[in-house]
Amino acid sequence: MTIDWRYTDAENLGVLSVAGSLGADAVHRFSGAIGWVMARGSGPVIVDLAELRSWSAEGQLAIIEAARRLTEAGRGLELAAIPADGSLVPAADCPPIPVHADLTAALTAHHAGPAQPMKGRQAWRTTGWPTEPQPGT
């Protein structure tokens, strides 16, 4: 099983929403999504995991690697709505990864909550991603 993703870029903030299962077979696709994110936008990236059904140890390592890549590029990574079946345990040399209860809380922390939609946004998604708008957009 793999993942689908949607990336929304706004002024100094990006949201990468991930759906499906982030296991060993989806790590390459997730890494590609991070490459897409790095080529667009600026500022921190919130990875919204509300639609993620599960993640494996390999999937968690992919998130940690994404945090490293983004930090090297001068951008941070934050998580929203991590799956209930586990918690992320980053290595000691991993950059800090703030975790928010959900996307609304993450956007609110950046003063871009649903009451103040993300301005100047552009969005890209995989063909399997539903077309409904995400919170805050």
Buried (B, 14 or more C-beta within 10 A) or exposed (E): EBBBBBBBBBEEBBBBBBBBBBBEBBBEBBBEBBEBBBEEBBBBBBBBBBBBEBBBEBBBBBBBBBBBBBBEBEBBBBBBBBBEEEEBEBEEEBBEBEBBEBBBBBBBBBEBBBEEBBEEBEBBBBEEBEEEEBBBB
